Amino acid sequence: MKADQSLGSHTSLVLAVASVATLMVVAVMAMDLFADHALGTDAQLAWRAQLKKVDAALANNDVSAAELAWRETYAAALKSRHWEGMVAVGDACWQVGDAGGFHHAARAKARQSYLTALFRARGEGSVDGVLRVAERFAELGDRDVVEQCIRVAWTVAAQAKDPLAQQSVRAFTERWEARALEAEPLNFTQ
């Protein structure tokens, strides 16, 4: 009987140790996952440092160096897993494309960066991020995506239950609707 109790105690101890070890692994993985999301981490600093290289190359009218630095900025922004870097990369792409005379290709790459930023902002629950992306798509003239961004922003604001976030979405939506009305031609001959 003592052997049965000893075996039971040993089994319980092994299960307890295994459970604690599993919880520690999960905790470490969660910390690692969220560590790269913190502002000021190496990943965040890397895309900002690369972005300065893009700016410096453009200031020197060195388009090829700016394009190379932009590629490095893009890679660093992807690694950061934040929306801010992807918006900055899209903006930089516009600048490099304008300086190099490849506007259409630059707009397409910027669009991809902004879409990535949209998904990241939604995932982070950032109304500010979603609205910033909506502004960029408005500048691109992509009305359908701006409308989609507004819907995403409303959803994110509702999930956050933040009155200021909802107010920001409302203000953006009103500005967008006013701009859309101004852009539509009036047709009096129908």
N, C-alpha and C positions, 0 to 999 in steps of 0.2 A: 504494500500500500504506500509505503514511503517512497518507493521507486516511482510510482504513478504520480505522486505529488511533485517529486523532483523533476520528472519529465515535463509535467504541466507547467511548472515554474520556469523551467528552461525554455520551453516553447513560448511562453508569454514574454519572457525577456527578449528573445530573438525577434518576435513580432514587434515589440515596443521599439527596439533599436532600429529595425528596418523601417518602421513608420517615421521615426524621427529623422533618419537619414533621407527618406523620400521627401519629407517636408522641407528639409534643408536644401535639397537639390532644387525643388520647386521655388523656394524663396530666392536662391541665388540666380536662377533663370529669370525670375520676375525682376529682380534688381538689375540684372544685365540688360534686360529688354527696356526698362524705363531709364536706365542711366544714359543711353544715347539720346533720349528725348529731352533731357534737361538742357536748358540754355546754358551756354558757356562750356559745354563739353568739347573735347577735341574735335568731334565731327562738326559741331556748330562753328567752331573757330576756323576749321579748315576751309569751309566754303567762303567764309568772309575774307580770309587771307587771299584765297585764289581770286576772288572778285576784285580785290585791290590791284591784282596783277592785270586783270582785264582793263580796268580803268587807266592804269599807268601806260599800258600798251596803246590804248586809244588816244591818250594825251600825247603820245609820241608819234601818232599816225602810223603805227605799226600794226596793220590789220592782221597779218599772219600770226604775230605773237599774241594779239588779242583773241584770235580764234582758238589758238592752242590753249591759252589760259582759260578761255571760256569752257573748253572741253574738260579741263581739270576741275573747274568750278562746278560743272554739271555733275561730274562723278562724286565730288565731295558733298554736294547738296543731296544727291540720291542717298548717300551713306548716312547723312544726318537724320533722315526719316521725318523731317519737319516740313511744313508747308512754306515757311518763310524763305528758305533757301531756294526752293523751286520757283517761287515768284521772282526772286532776285536773279536767278539764272535766266528766266524768260525775258526779263527786262534787259539784261546784259546781251542776250542774243539779238534783240531788236537793235541795240546800239552797234554791235559788231556788224550786223547785216546792213545797217544804214551806212556805216563807214566803208564797208567793202563792196557795196553795190549789189548785194544779193538779198534784196528785201523779201521776196516771196519765200525763199528757203528759210530765211531767218524767222519769218512769221510762223511758218509751219513748225519749226523747232520750238519757238516760244509757246505756241499753242499746246504742244505736248507737255512742256514744263508746267504750264498753267493747269492743264488737266490733272497732272500728278499732284500739284499743289491743292487742287480742289478735293481730291480724294483724301489727301492727308489732313486737310483742314476739317473735313467732315468727320474723319476718324478721330481727330483730337477734340472734336466738339467746339471748334473755334469759329464763331460767327464772324469775327474780324477777318479771319483767313478766307472764309468763303466769300465775304463781300469784297475783299481785296482782289480775289480772283475774278469775281463778277465785273469789277471795274476794268480789269485787263481785257476781258472778253468784249466789253463794251468798246474799248479802244480799238480792238480788232474788227469791230463791226459785226460780231457774231451774236445776233439777237437771240437766237434759239438757246444758245448756251447761257447767256445772261439770264434768261427766264428760268432755265434749269437751276442755275446758281441761286436764284431768289427762292425757289422752292426748297432747295437744300438748306438755305440759311433759315427759312421759317421752321423747318424740321429741327435743325440743330438748336435754335433759340427755344423752341417749345420743350425739347428734351432737357435743356439747361434750366428751364423755369426761371430765367433771368429777365426781369422787366427791361433792363438796359439793353440787353441783346435784342429783345423784341423791338424796342424802340429804334435801334440801329437798323434793323431789317426794314421796319416801316419807313424810316427816313430814306433809305436807299431806294426802296421800291417806289416811293413817291417821286424821287428825283428821276429814276429810270423811266417811269410812265410819262412824266412831263417831257423828258428828252425824246421819247419815242413819238409822242404826239407832235412835237416840233419837226421831227424828221419825216413824218408822213405827209405826202403832198395832198393838198385839198383838192377834191374833185367835185366841182359844182355843176358839171354837165351831165349828171345822171338822171 
